[in-house]
Amino acid sequence: MKLRNLGALSAAVLIVASACTQSGAPATGGAPATGGQPSAGGGEKGTITVWSSLPRQGSSKGQTDTIVNAIKLALEERNNQAGGYTIEYVDGDDSTAEAGQWTEAKEIENATNASSDPDVVGYLGTFNSGAAAVSIPINCRAGLVMISPANTYPGLTKPGKGEEGEPDNFYPDGCKHNYFRVIPADDLQGLAGAKWAKQLGFKKVYVIDDSQLYGKGIADVFRAEAPGQELEVVGNDSILGTETDYISLAQKVQQAAPDLVYFGGITQQNAGQLWRDIKDAMPDVAMMGPDGIAEQAFLDAAAEAAEGTYTTFGGLPAEELEGEGAEFVSTFKERFGDLEPYTAYGYEAANVLLDAIERASARNPTDNAQLRAFVLEEVANTKDYQGALGTWSFDQNGDTTLTQMSGSQVVDGEFVFQDIIE
């Protein structure tokens, strides 16, 4: 998807193409927080910086273009100010053209640059859960808050839901918990996928993952929940995403005779080729995947093989949002065109951070180091937040209290909302 340009923003907003990160501090208690409200006055306290770290190259760019535009819109609505500070924004890129997706080296570079800059008070990111696993410890040691619009791997926040030692190993040396996300985690989405598969009438499923933190994690959850939903798992495999084709795997799947193939992974791990090869071997088999493939890039890569695909999403699609969310969707469409699944979540994450800066500023920090610490505290204490996604809070782990999931299906080459999955 190619979006129209944002247009003229205030000169206070700085867009930097190189990879970077940001630091911030959680919100404190008090009156319920609300999103999207302009800051009164502004600029008299100086200039501070907010970073985002997202893959800005490769097939994720369609998604992240909309997230970045949503962040810019949140800033523009406040005249690029919060709590008396002028906000500069750095659009950090954690991808490379060669890889076509995020890389560990670029994410480390972003987090290091952002956390070491004393003017940075918030880090909006990451897009990929594996990238978050890299940058959380770096930003945690520096006391820099992270708010993700898209990470869903449970082990980043939830004890017993990931690998051994998670999430404690992401917060080394007793550093203060600095990571939050505005989207539900995959332990909920994996269960939702299994529940929906049962509701759709499937009986036998073959599970494939893409070997990455996010993809394997959600596939493992789906596979574990399948028996409880009366689904027989008839096979399980992993791909690396670098294979030329999946003809042999497709033949193996065909021999197992499932009526559903579930893929845990992202578009960028060669999902389109996987779909084409499986559908060539089994034209009538149903295919399902998580929000990692719920994007235009997947439709382009899978082509005709995408038709009929079921996808789950850890939240609600844009057209199902109400109140402030519906207003945001209308404004965004008028300004920039169509939304992708994570667009509203980028807007929400930005507004949560900006509201935290407002409350942190009201505590009269003596310098930017103290402001960063206050912002972290204010984000952590975000309760009964009234924003584009509805009314919600961060729990003790940094997860949103929102739990609704949605299911869509590819119909005539487009994702069409089908159902809310409780």
KOLMARVO-773771 format. One record per residue (C-alpha): residue number from 1; x, y, z; residue in one letter. Coordinates in steps of 0.5 Angstrom, whole numbers, plus 500, padded with zeros to 3 digits. Example, Ala and Ser with C-alpha at 12.3 -4.5 7.8 and 13.67 -1.06 7.14 Angstrom:
<atoms>
@pos->1 | xx->525 | yy->491 | zz->516 | code->a
@pos->2 | xx->527 | yy->498 | zz->514 | code->s
</atoms>
This chain:
<atoms>
@pos->1 | xx->500 | yy->500 | zz->500 | code->m
@pos->2 | xx->503 | yy->507 | zz->498 | code->k
@pos->3 | xx->500 | yy->513 | zz->502 | code->l
@pos->4 | xx->499 | yy->520 | zz->501 | code->r
@pos->5 | xx->505 | yy->524 | zz->504 | code->n
@pos->6 | xx->503 | yy->527 | zz->511 | code->l
@pos->7 | xx->504 | yy->534 | zz->509 | code->g
@pos->8 | xx->507 | yy->540 | zz->512 | code->a
@pos->9 | xx->508 | yy->539 | zz->520 | code->l
@pos->10 | xx->510 | yy->544 | zz->525 | code->s
@pos->11 | xx->518 | yy->545 | zz->524 | code->a
@pos->12 | xx->518 | yy->542 | zz->531 | code->a
@pos->13 | xx->518 | yy->535 | zz->528 | code->v
@pos->14 | xx->524 | yy->532 | zz->526 | code->l
@pos->15 | xx->524 | yy->526 | zz->522 | code->i
@pos->16 | xx->530 | yy->522 | zz->522 | code->v
@pos->17 | xx->531 | yy->516 | zz->517 | code->a
@pos->18 | xx->536 | yy->512 | zz->521 | code->s
@pos->19 | xx->535 | yy->507 | zz->526 | code->a
@pos->20 | xx->534 | yy->510 | zz->533 | code->c
@pos->21 | xx->530 | yy->509 | zz->540 | code->t
@pos->22 | xx->527 | yy->513 | zz->545 | code->q
@pos->23 | xx->526 | yy->513 | zz->553 | code->s
@pos->24 | xx->520 | yy->515 | zz->557 | code->g
@pos->25 | xx->516 | yy->514 | zz->564 | code->a
@pos->26 | xx->510 | yy->511 | zz->566 | code->p
@pos->27 | xx->504 | yy->515 | zz->567 | code->a
@pos->28 | xx->502 | yy->516 | zz->575 | code->t
@pos->29 | xx->495 | yy->515 | zz->577 | code->g
@pos->30 | xx->489 | yy->520 | zz->578 | code->g
@pos->31 | xx->484 | yy->522 | zz->573 | code->a
@pos->32 | xx->482 | yy->517 | zz->568 | code->p
@pos->33 | xx->487 | yy->518 | zz->562 | code->a
@pos->34 | xx->484 | yy->520 | zz->555 | code->t
@pos->35 | xx->487 | yy->520 | zz->548 | code->g
@pos->36 | xx->488 | yy->525 | zz->543 | code->g
@pos->37 | xx->487 | yy->532 | zz->547 | code->q
@pos->38 | xx->491 | yy->538 | zz->545 | code->p
@pos->39 | xx->496 | yy->540 | zz->550 | code->s
@pos->40 | xx->495 | yy->547 | zz->553 | code->a
@pos->41 | xx->501 | yy->552 | zz->551 | code->g
@pos->42 | xx->507 | yy->549 | zz->550 | code->g
@pos->43 | xx->515 | yy->549 | zz->548 | code->g
@pos->44 | xx->516 | yy->554 | zz->554 | code->e
@pos->45 | xx->520 | yy->548 | zz->558 | code->k
@pos->46 | xx->524 | yy->546 | zz->552 | code->g
@pos->47 | xx->525 | yy->540 | zz->547 | code->t
@pos->48 | xx->525 | yy->533 | zz->548 | code->i
@pos->49 | xx->525 | yy->527 | zz->543 | code->t
@pos->50 | xx->520 | yy->521 | zz->542 | code->v
@pos->51 | xx->523 | yy->515 | zz->538 | code->w
@pos->52 | xx->520 | yy->510 | zz->534 | code->s
@pos->53 | xx->523 | yy->504 | zz->532 | code->s
@pos->54 | xx->520 | yy->500 | zz->526 | code->l
@pos->55 | xx->522 | yy->496 | zz->520 | code->p
@pos->56 | xx->521 | yy->502 | zz->514 | code->r
@pos->57 | xx->524 | yy->497 | zz->509 | code->q
@pos->58 | xx->521 | yy->491 | zz->506 | code->g
@pos->59 | xx->514 | yy->488 | zz->505 | code->s
@pos->60 | xx->513 | yy->491 | zz->512 | code->s
@pos->61 | xx->513 | yy->498 | zz->510 | code->k
@pos->62 | xx->506 | yy->498 | zz->508 | code->g
@pos->63 | xx->504 | yy->497 | zz->515 | code->q
@pos->64 | xx->509 | yy->502 | zz->518 | code->t
@pos->65 | xx->508 | yy->507 | zz->514 | code->d
@pos->66 | xx->501 | yy->508 | zz->517 | code->t
@pos->67 | xx->503 | yy->507 | zz->524 | code->i
@pos->68 | xx->508 | yy->513 | zz->523 | code->v
@pos->69 | xx->503 | yy->517 | zz->520 | code->n
@pos->70 | xx->498 | yy->515 | zz->526 | code->a
@pos->71 | xx->504 | yy->517 | zz->530 | code->i
@pos->72 | xx->505 | yy->524 | zz->527 | code->k
@pos->73 | xx->497 | yy->525 | zz->527 | code->l
@pos->74 | xx->497 | yy->524 | zz->534 | code->a
@pos->75 | xx->503 | yy->529 | zz->535 | code->l
@pos->76 | xx->500 | yy->534 | zz->530 | code->e
@pos->77 | xx->493 | yy->534 | zz->534 | code->e
@pos->78 | xx->497 | yy->537 | zz->540 | code->r
@pos->79 | xx->501 | yy->542 | zz->536 | code->n
@pos->80 | xx->507 | yy->537 | zz->537 | code->n
@pos->81 | xx->507 | yy->539 | zz->544 | code->q
@pos->82 | xx->506 | yy->536 | zz->551 | code->a
@pos->83 | xx->506 | yy->538 | zz->558 | code->g
@pos->84 | xx->510 | yy->545 | zz->556 | code->g
@pos->85 | xx->515 | yy->541 | zz->552 | code->y
@pos->86 | xx->516 | yy->541 | zz->544 | code->t
@pos->87 | xx->516 | yy->534 | zz->542 | code->i
@pos->88 | xx->521 | yy->532 | zz->536 | code->e
@pos->89 | xx->520 | yy->526 | zz->533 | code->y
@pos->90 | xx->525 | yy->521 | zz->530 | code->v
@pos->91 | xx->522 | yy->515 | zz->525 | code->d
@pos->92 | xx->527 | yy->510 | zz->527 | code->g
@pos->93 | xx->529 | yy->504 | zz->522 | code->d
@pos->94 | xx->530 | yy->497 | zz->525 | code->d
@pos->95 | xx->531 | yy->494 | zz->518 | code->s
@pos->96 | xx->536 | yy->493 | zz->512 | code->t
@pos->97 | xx->534 | yy->493 | zz->505 | code->a
@pos->98 | xx->538 | yy->487 | zz->504 | code->e
@pos->99 | xx->534 | yy->483 | zz->509 | code->a
@pos->100 | xx->528 | yy->486 | zz->507 | code->g
@pos->101 | xx->526 | yy->486 | zz->515 | code->q
@pos->102 | xx->528 | yy->488 | zz->522 | code->w
@pos->103 | xx->535 | yy->486 | zz->524 | code->t
@pos->104 | xx->538 | yy->485 | zz->531 | code->e
@pos->105 | xx->544 | yy->489 | zz->529 | code->a
@pos->106 | xx->539 | yy->495 | zz->527 | code->k
@pos->107 | xx->535 | yy->494 | zz->533 | code->e
@pos->108 | xx->541 | yy->494 | zz->537 | code->i
@pos->109 | xx->543 | yy->501 | zz->534 | code->e
@pos->110 | xx->537 | yy->504 | zz->535 | code->n
@pos->111 | xx->536 | yy->502 | zz->542 | code->a
@pos->112 | xx->543 | yy->504 | zz->544 | code->t
@pos->113 | xx->542 | yy->511 | zz->540 | code->n
@pos->114 | xx->536 | yy->513 | zz->543 | code->a
@pos->115 | xx->537 | yy->510 | zz->550 | code->s
@pos->116 | xx->544 | yy->514 | zz->550 | code->s
@pos->117 | xx->541 | yy->521 | zz->548 | code->d
@pos->118 | xx->538 | yy->525 | zz->555 | code->p
@pos->119 | xx->533 | yy->528 | zz->551 | code->d
@pos->120 | xx->529 | yy->522 | zz->549 | code->v
@pos->121 | xx->524 | yy->520 | zz->554 | code->v
@pos->122 | xx->520 | yy->515 | zz->550 | code->g
@pos->123 | xx->521 | yy->509 | zz->545 | code->y
@pos->124 | xx->515 | yy->507 | zz->541 | code->l
@pos->125 | xx->516 | yy->500 | zz->538 | code->g
@pos->126 | xx->518 | yy->495 | zz->536 | code->t
@pos->127 | xx->514 | yy->492 | zz->531 | code->f
@pos->128 | xx->517 | yy->485 | zz->531 | code->n
@pos->129 | xx->517 | yy->481 | zz->538 | code->s
@pos->130 | xx->524 | yy->479 | zz->536 | code->g
@pos->131 | xx->526 | yy->486 | zz->536 | code->a
@pos->132 | xx->523 | yy->488 | zz->542 | code->a
@pos->133 | xx->527 | yy->482 | zz->546 | code->a
@pos->134 | xx->533 | yy->485 | zz->543 | code->v
@pos->135 | xx->532 | yy->492 | zz->545 | code->s
@pos->136 | xx->528 | yy->492 | zz->552 | code->i
@pos->137 | xx->534 | yy->490 | zz->556 | code->p
@pos->138 | xx->538 | yy->496 | zz->553 | code->i
@pos->139 | xx->532 | yy->501 | zz->554 | code->n
@pos->140 | xx->531 | yy->498 | zz->561 | code->c
@pos->141 | xx->538 | yy->499 | zz->564 | code->r
@pos->142 | xx->537 | yy->507 | zz->561 | code->a
@pos->143 | xx->530 | yy->507 | zz->564 | code->g
@pos->144 | xx->527 | yy->509 | zz->558 | code->l
@pos->145 | xx->520 | yy->507 | zz->557 | code->v
@pos->146 | xx->518 | yy->503 | zz->551 | code->m
@pos->147 | xx->510 | yy->502 | zz->548 | code->i
@pos->148 | xx->509 | yy->497 | zz->543 | code->s
@pos->149 | xx->503 | yy->498 | zz->538 | code->p
@pos->150 | xx->504 | yy->491 | zz->535 | code->a
@pos->151 | xx->509 | yy->486 | zz->539 | code->n
@pos->152 | xx->505 | yy->480 | zz->541 | code->t
@pos->153 | xx->510 | yy->474 | zz->544 | code->y
@pos->154 | xx->507 | yy->473 | zz->551 | code->p
@pos->155 | xx->514 | yy->471 | zz->554 | code->g
@pos->156 | xx->516 | yy->479 | zz->553 | code->l
@pos->157 | xx->511 | yy->480 | zz->559 | code->t
@pos->158 | xx->508 | yy->474 | zz->562 | code->k
@pos->159 | xx->511 | yy->469 | zz->567 | code->p
@pos->160 | xx->510 | yy->462 | zz->564 | code->g
@pos->161 | xx->508 | yy->464 | zz->557 | code->k
@pos->162 | xx->515 | yy->464 | zz->554 | code->g
@pos->163 | xx->521 | yy->460 | zz->554 | code->e
@pos->164 | xx->525 | yy->459 | zz->561 | code->e
@pos->165 | xx->527 | yy->465 | zz->564 | code->g
@pos->166 | xx->522 | yy->470 | zz->561 | code->e
@pos->167 | xx->520 | yy->475 | zz->562 | code->p
@pos->168 | xx->525 | yy->476 | zz->567 | code->d
@pos->169 | xx->531 | yy->476 | zz->563 | code->n
@pos->170 | xx->529 | yy->482 | zz->559 | code->f
@pos->171 | xx->530 | yy->486 | zz->565 | code->y
@pos->172 | xx->537 | yy->485 | zz->567 | code->p
@pos->173 | xx->540 | yy->487 | zz->574 | code->d
@pos->174 | xx->534 | yy->489 | zz->577 | code->g
@pos->175 | xx->532 | yy->495 | zz->572 | code->c
@pos->176 | xx->525 | yy->498 | zz->573 | code->k
@pos->177 | xx->520 | yy->494 | zz->568 | code->h
@pos->178 | xx->520 | yy->499 | zz->562 | code->n
@pos->179 | xx->516 | yy->495 | zz->557 | code->y
@pos->180 | xx->508 | yy->496 | zz->555 | code->f
@pos->181 | xx->504 | yy->494 | zz->549 | code->r
@pos->182 | xx->497 | yy->496 | zz->547 | code->v
@pos->183 | xx->495 | yy->490 | zz->543 | code->i
@pos->184 | xx->493 | yy->483 | zz->547 | code->p
@pos->185 | xx->499 | yy->478 | zz->547 | code->a
@pos->186 | xx->499 | yy->471 | zz->543 | code->d
@pos->187 | xx->497 | yy->467 | zz->549 | code->d
@pos->188 | xx->490 | yy->470 | zz->547 | code->l
@pos->189 | xx->490 | yy->470 | zz->540 | code->q
@pos->190 | xx->493 | yy->463 | zz->539 | code->g
@pos->191 | xx->487 | yy->460 | zz->543 | code->l
@pos->192 | xx->482 | yy->465 | zz->539 | code->a
@pos->193 | xx->485 | yy->462 | zz->533 | code->g
@pos->194 | xx->484 | yy->455 | zz->536 | code->a
@pos->195 | xx->477 | yy->457 | zz->538 | code->k
@pos->196 | xx->475 | yy->460 | zz->531 | code->w
@pos->197 | xx->477 | yy->454 | zz->528 | code->a
@pos->198 | xx->473 | yy->449 | zz->532 | code->k
@pos->199 | xx->467 | yy->454 | zz->531 | code->q
@pos->200 | xx->468 | yy->454 | zz->523 | code->l
@pos->201 | xx->468 | yy->446 | zz->523 | code->g
@pos->202 | xx->475 | yy->444 | zz->522 | code->f
@pos->203 | xx->477 | yy->437 | zz->525 | code->k
@pos->204 | xx->484 | yy->436 | zz->523 | code->k
@pos->205 | xx->490 | yy->441 | zz->523 | code->v
@pos->206 | xx->497 | yy->441 | zz->521 | code->y
@pos->207 | xx->501 | yy->447 | zz->524 | code->v
@pos->208 | xx->507 | yy->450 | zz->521 | code->i
@pos->209 | xx->511 | yy->456 | zz->524 | code->d
@pos->210 | xx->517 | yy->460 | zz->521 | code->d
@pos->211 | xx->522 | yy->459 | zz->527 | code->s
@pos->212 | xx->522 | yy->466 | zz->529 | code->q
@pos->213 | xx->520 | yy->468 | zz->536 | code->l
@pos->214 | xx->513 | yy->471 | zz->534 | code->y
@pos->215 | xx->511 | yy->465 | zz->529 | code->g
@pos->216 | xx->513 | yy->459 | zz->533 | code->k
@pos->217 | xx->510 | yy->462 | zz->540 | code->g
@pos->218 | xx->503 | yy->463 | zz->537 | code->i
@pos->219 | xx->504 | yy->456 | zz->533 | code->a
@pos->220 | xx->506 | yy->453 | zz->540 | code->d
@pos->221 | xx->500 | yy->456 | zz->543 | code->v
@pos->222 | xx->495 | yy->454 | zz->538 | code->f
@pos->223 | xx->498 | yy->447 | zz->538 | code->r
@pos->224 | xx->497 | yy->447 | zz->545 | code->a
@pos->225 | xx->490 | yy->449 | zz->545 | code->e
@pos->226 | xx->488 | yy->445 | zz->539 | code->a
@pos->227 | xx->486 | yy->439 | zz->543 | code->p
@pos->228 | xx->481 | yy->443 | zz->548 | code->g
@pos->229 | xx->478 | yy->445 | zz->542 | code->q
@pos->230 | xx->477 | yy->438 | zz->539 | code->e
@pos->231 | xx->482 | yy->439 | zz->534 | code->l
@pos->232 | xx->487 | yy->433 | zz->532 | code->e
@pos->233 | xx->494 | yy->436 | zz->530 | code->v
@pos->234 | xx->496 | yy->431 | zz->525 | code->v
@pos->235 | xx->503 | yy->434 | zz->524 | code->g
@pos->236 | xx->508 | yy->440 | zz->526 | code->n
@pos->237 | xx->513 | yy->443 | zz->522 | code->d
@pos->238 | xx->518 | yy->449 | zz->522 | code->s
@pos->239 | xx->520 | yy->453 | zz->516 | code->i
@pos->240 | xx->526 | yy->458 | zz->516 | code->l
@pos->241 | xx->523 | yy->463 | zz->511 | code->g
@pos->242 | xx->529 | yy->462 | zz->506 | code->t
@pos->243 | xx->527 | yy->456 | zz->502 | code->e
@pos->244 | xx->526 | yy->457 | zz->495 | code->t
@pos->245 | xx->520 | yy->453 | zz->495 | code->d
@pos->246 | xx->516 | yy->448 | zz->500 | code->y
@pos->247 | xx->514 | yy->443 | zz->495 | code->i
@pos->248 | xx->516 | yy->437 | zz->499 | code->s
@pos->249 | xx->513 | yy->440 | zz->505 | code->l
@pos->250 | xx->506 | yy->441 | zz->501 | code->a
@pos->251 | xx->507 | yy->433 | zz->500 | code->q
@pos->252 | xx->508 | yy->432 | zz->507 | code->k
@pos->253 | xx->502 | yy->436 | zz->509 | code->v
@pos->254 | xx->498 | yy->433 | zz->503 | code->q
@pos->255 | xx->499 | yy->426 | zz->506 | code->q
@pos->256 | xx->497 | yy->428 | zz->513 | code->a
@pos->257 | xx->490 | yy->430 | zz->510 | code->a
@pos->258 | xx->488 | yy->436 | zz->514 | code->p
@pos->259 | xx->482 | yy->440 | zz->513 | code->d
@pos->260 | xx->486 | yy->446 | zz->516 | code->l
@pos->261 | xx->493 | yy->448 | zz->515 | code->v
@pos->262 | xx->495 | yy->453 | zz->521 | code->y
@pos->263 | xx->501 | yy->458 | zz->520 | code->f
@pos->264 | xx->504 | yy->462 | zz->526 | code->g
@pos->265 | xx->509 | yy->467 | zz->522 | code->g
@pos->266 | xx->510 | yy->473 | zz->518 | code->i
@pos->267 | xx->509 | yy->475 | zz->511 | code->t
@pos->268 | xx->516 | yy->477 | zz->511 | code->q
@pos->269 | xx->518 | yy->469 | zz->512 | code->q
@pos->270 | xx->516 | yy->467 | zz->505 | code->n
@pos->271 | xx->509 | yy->466 | zz->507 | code->a
@pos->272 | xx->507 | yy->467 | zz->500 | code->g
@pos->273 | xx->511 | yy->462 | zz->497 | code->q
@pos->274 | xx->508 | yy->457 | zz->503 | code->l
@pos->275 | xx->501 | yy->459 | zz->501 | code->w
@pos->276 | xx->502 | yy->458 | zz->493 | code->r
@pos->277 | xx->506 | yy->451 | zz->494 | code->d
@pos->278 | xx->501 | yy->448 | zz->499 | code->i
@pos->279 | xx->495 | yy->450 | zz->495 | code->k
@pos->280 | xx->498 | yy->447 | zz->489 | code->d
@pos->281 | xx->498 | yy->441 | zz->492 | code->a
@pos->282 | xx->491 | yy->441 | zz->496 | code->m
@pos->283 | xx->487 | yy->446 | zz->493 | code->p
@pos->284 | xx->481 | yy->445 | zz->497 | code->d
@pos->285 | xx->485 | yy->445 | zz->504 | code->v
@pos->286 | xx->483 | yy->451 | zz->508 | code->a
@pos->287 | xx->489 | yy->456 | zz->511 | code->m
@pos->288 | xx->489 | yy->460 | zz->517 | code->m
@pos->289 | xx->494 | yy->465 | zz->520 | code->g
@pos->290 | xx->495 | yy->470 | zz->525 | code->p
@pos->291 | xx->496 | yy->478 | zz->525 | code->d
@pos->292 | xx->503 | yy->477 | zz->522 | code->g
@pos->293 | xx->500 | yy->476 | zz->515 | code->i
@pos->294 | xx->494 | yy->480 | zz->516 | code->a
@pos->295 | xx->497 | yy->485 | zz->511 | code->e
@pos->296 | xx->497 | yy->487 | zz->504 | code->q
@pos->297 | xx->504 | yy->485 | zz->503 | code->a
@pos->298 | xx->501 | yy->478 | zz->504 | code->f
@pos->299 | xx->496 | yy->478 | zz->499 | code->l
@pos->300 | xx->501 | yy->481 | zz->494 | code->d
@pos->301 | xx->506 | yy->475 | zz->496 | code->a
@pos->302 | xx->501 | yy->469 | zz->496 | code->a
@pos->303 | xx->496 | yy->472 | zz->490 | code->a
@pos->304 | xx->491 | yy->467 | zz->488 | code->e
@pos->305 | xx->493 | yy->462 | zz->494 | code->a
@pos->306 | xx->491 | yy->467 | zz->499 | code->a
@pos->307 | xx->483 | yy->467 | zz->497 | code->e
@pos->308 | xx->479 | yy->464 | zz->503 | code->g
@pos->309 | xx->485 | yy->465 | zz->508 | code->t
@pos->310 | xx->482 | yy->466 | zz->515 | code->y
@pos->311 | xx->486 | yy->471 | zz->520 | code->t
@pos->312 | xx->486 | yy->472 | zz->527 | code->t
@pos->313 | xx->488 | yy->479 | zz->530 | code->f
@pos->314 | xx->489 | yy->481 | zz->537 | code->g
@pos->315 | xx->484 | yy->486 | zz->537 | code->g
@pos->316 | xx->479 | yy->489 | zz->533 | code->l
@pos->317 | xx->479 | yy->492 | zz->526 | code->p
@pos->318 | xx->479 | yy->499 | zz->524 | code->a
@pos->319 | xx->472 | yy->499 | zz->522 | code->e
@pos->320 | xx->469 | yy->496 | zz->528 | code->e
@pos->321 | xx->472 | yy->501 | zz->533 | code->l
@pos->322 | xx->467 | yy->506 | zz->536 | code->e
@pos->323 | xx->467 | yy->513 | zz->539 | code->g
@pos->324 | xx->474 | yy->516 | zz->539 | code->e
@pos->325 | xx->477 | yy->510 | zz->535 | code->g
@pos->326 | xx->472 | yy->511 | zz->529 | code->a
@pos->327 | xx->473 | yy->519 | zz->529 | code->e
@pos->328 | xx->481 | yy->517 | zz->528 | code->f
@pos->329 | xx->479 | yy->512 | zz->523 | code->v
@pos->330 | xx->475 | yy->517 | zz->519 | code->s
@pos->331 | xx->481 | yy->523 | zz->520 | code->t
@pos->332 | xx->486 | yy->518 | zz->518 | code->f
@pos->333 | xx->483 | yy->516 | zz->512 | code->k
@pos->334 | xx->481 | yy->523 | zz->509 | code->e
@pos->335 | xx->489 | yy->525 | zz->510 | code->r
@pos->336 | xx->493 | yy->518 | zz->508 | code->f
@pos->337 | xx->488 | yy->513 | zz->505 | code->g
@pos->338 | xx->487 | yy->506 | zz->508 | code->d
@pos->339 | xx->489 | yy->503 | zz->515 | code->l
@pos->340 | xx->493 | yy->497 | zz->516 | code->e
@pos->341 | xx->491 | yy->493 | zz->522 | code->p
@pos->342 | xx->496 | yy->496 | zz->527 | code->y
@pos->343 | xx->495 | yy->503 | zz->525 | code->t
@pos->344 | xx->490 | yy->505 | zz->530 | code->a
@pos->345 | xx->495 | yy->501 | zz->535 | code->y
@pos->346 | xx->500 | yy->506 | zz->533 | code->g
@pos->347 | xx->496 | yy->512 | zz->534 | code->y
@pos->348 | xx->494 | yy->509 | zz->541 | code->e
@pos->349 | xx->501 | yy->508 | zz->543 | code->a
@pos->350 | xx->503 | yy->515 | zz->541 | code->a
@pos->351 | xx->497 | yy->518 | zz->545 | code->n
@pos->352 | xx->499 | yy->514 | zz->551 | code->v
@pos->353 | xx->506 | yy->516 | zz->551 | code->l
@pos->354 | xx->504 | yy->524 | zz->550 | code->l
@pos->355 | xx->499 | yy->523 | zz->556 | code->d
@pos->356 | xx->504 | yy->520 | zz->560 | code->a
@pos->357 | xx->509 | yy->526 | zz->559 | code->i
@pos->358 | xx->503 | yy->531 | zz->561 | code->e
@pos->359 | xx->503 | yy->528 | zz->567 | code->r
@pos->360 | xx->510 | yy->527 | zz->568 | code->a
@pos->361 | xx->511 | yy->535 | zz->567 | code->s
@pos->362 | xx->506 | yy->536 | zz->572 | code->a
@pos->363 | xx->510 | yy->533 | zz->577 | code->r
@pos->364 | xx->516 | yy->539 | zz->576 | code->n
@pos->365 | xx->522 | yy->534 | zz->574 | code->p
@pos->366 | xx->528 | yy->538 | zz->575 | code->t
@pos->367 | xx->532 | yy->535 | zz->569 | code->d
@pos->368 | xx->531 | yy->531 | zz->563 | code->n
@pos->369 | xx->533 | yy->525 | zz->567 | code->a
@pos->370 | xx->528 | yy->526 | zz->572 | code->q
@pos->371 | xx->523 | yy->527 | zz->567 | code->l
@pos->372 | xx->524 | yy->520 | zz->563 | code->r
@pos->373 | xx->524 | yy->517 | zz->570 | code->a
@pos->374 | xx->517 | yy->520 | zz->571 | code->f
@pos->375 | xx->514 | yy->518 | zz->564 | code->v
@pos->376 | xx->516 | yy->511 | zz->566 | code->l
@pos->377 | xx->512 | yy->511 | zz->572 | code->e
@pos->378 | xx->506 | yy->515 | zz->569 | code->e
@pos->379 | xx->506 | yy->510 | zz->563 | code->v
@pos->380 | xx->506 | yy->504 | zz->568 | code->a
@pos->381 | xx->500 | yy->507 | zz->572 | code->n
@pos->382 | xx->496 | yy->508 | zz->566 | code->t
@pos->383 | xx->489 | yy->506 | zz->568 | code->k
@pos->384 | xx->482 | yy->507 | zz->565 | code->d
@pos->385 | xx->485 | yy->510 | zz->559 | code->y
@pos->386 | xx->480 | yy->513 | zz->554 | code->q
@pos->387 | xx->482 | yy->512 | zz->547 | code->g
@pos->388 | xx->481 | yy->510 | zz->540 | code->a
@pos->389 | xx->481 | yy->503 | zz->542 | code->l
@pos->390 | xx->476 | yy->504 | zz->548 | code->g
@pos->391 | xx->477 | yy->504 | zz->555 | code->t
@pos->392 | xx->483 | yy->500 | zz->558 | code->w
@pos->393 | xx->489 | yy->499 | zz->563 | code->s
@pos->394 | xx->496 | yy->497 | zz->563 | code->f
@pos->395 | xx->496 | yy->491 | zz->568 | code->d
@pos->396 | xx->502 | yy->489 | zz->573 | code->q
@pos->397 | xx->506 | yy->486 | zz->567 | code->n
@pos->398 | xx->505 | yy->492 | zz->562 | code->g
@pos->399 | xx->499 | yy->488 | zz->558 | code->d
@pos->400 | xx->493 | yy->491 | zz->556 | code->t
@pos->401 | xx->487 | yy->489 | zz->559 | code->t
@pos->402 | xx->483 | yy->489 | zz->553 | code->l
@pos->403 | xx->482 | yy->482 | zz->551 | code->t
@pos->404 | xx->477 | yy->482 | zz->544 | code->q
@pos->405 | xx->480 | yy->478 | zz->538 | code->m
@pos->406 | xx->477 | yy->479 | zz->531 | code->s
@pos->407 | xx->477 | yy->474 | zz->525 | code->g
@pos->408 | xx->477 | yy->476 | zz->518 | code->s
@pos->409 | xx->477 | yy->472 | zz->511 | code->q
@pos->410 | xx->480 | yy->474 | zz->505 | code->v
@pos->411 | xx->474 | yy->475 | zz->500 | code->v
@pos->412 | xx->476 | yy->477 | zz->493 | code->d
@pos->413 | xx->483 | yy->479 | zz->495 | code->g
@pos->414 | xx->481 | yy->483 | zz->501 | code->e
@pos->415 | xx->481 | yy->482 | zz->508 | code->f
@pos->416 | xx->473 | yy->482 | zz->510 | code->v
@pos->417 | xx->472 | yy->482 | zz->518 | code->f
@pos->418 | xx->468 | yy->476 | zz->520 | code->q
@pos->419 | xx->467 | yy->475 | zz->527 | code->d
@pos->420 | xx->469 | yy->478 | zz->534 | code->i
@pos->421 | xx->472 | yy->472 | zz->538 | code->i
@pos->422 | xx->471 | yy->472 | zz->545 | code->e
</atoms>
